[in-house]
Structures are given as C-alpha cells and as structure tokens.
Amino acid sequence: MALEFTDANFKDKVLSSDKLTVVDFWAEWCPPCIAIKPIIEQLSKEYEGKINVGKINVDYNAETAVKYGITNIPVILFIKDGKVVDKLVGAQPKSNFVKKIEQHI
C-alpha cells in the first residue's frame, strides 16, 4: 500500500530516506489523480523494499506543494538523497513510471 505523506512527515519519510521515493501530489477532486491511483498502488507493491511510493494530498499539505512549485496535479516527483531527480506531470501510463524508477534505483 502506498505511503501517506504530509507536511509534518515529508522530511523524515522522503527527504531523509536513503531509497528512491516516488511522491504523487494529488487531490480527491482531480479525475486524472484518481485515474493513476491504481498504478501508484501497483508500484508500491511491486517495488516494496526497494523504493518508497506514496501520496501527498495538496489540499491538506499546501506547504510541501508550494515548496516544490506544484501548480497542476497530478505531479509525480522522484526524490533521491533529498533531491528531485525526475518528474512526471499528468496522468501517465504505468510504463512511464517504471522507466523513471528503473533509471534511478
């Protein structure tokens, strides 16, 4: 199951992690966000133990969304060693996620 990131735990769970972390910036009212939810869950299971996969709701965690310049959703950031190493914008096929993950693990 995908992790739940918040403004409060983002530093500890994402920025301080020694693993690649896939962060899905989303909101409940966003149809493309809902469309990729199953992909995020699949990736979480398939890469369990190798990477971290999670979601952060921009409606409740505006501080982190603003910090990363999130103006459209969904935006998926790939963060490693505290730095953004890649990004996907909008609903994407699973193959695009896998390609980015494999490049950075």
Secondary structure, 3 states (H helix, E strand, C coil): CCEEECCCCHHHHHHCCCCCEEEEEECCCCHHHHHHHHHHHHHHHHCECCEEEEEEECCCCHHHHHHCCCCCCCEEEEEECCEEEEEEECCCCHHHHHHHHHHHC
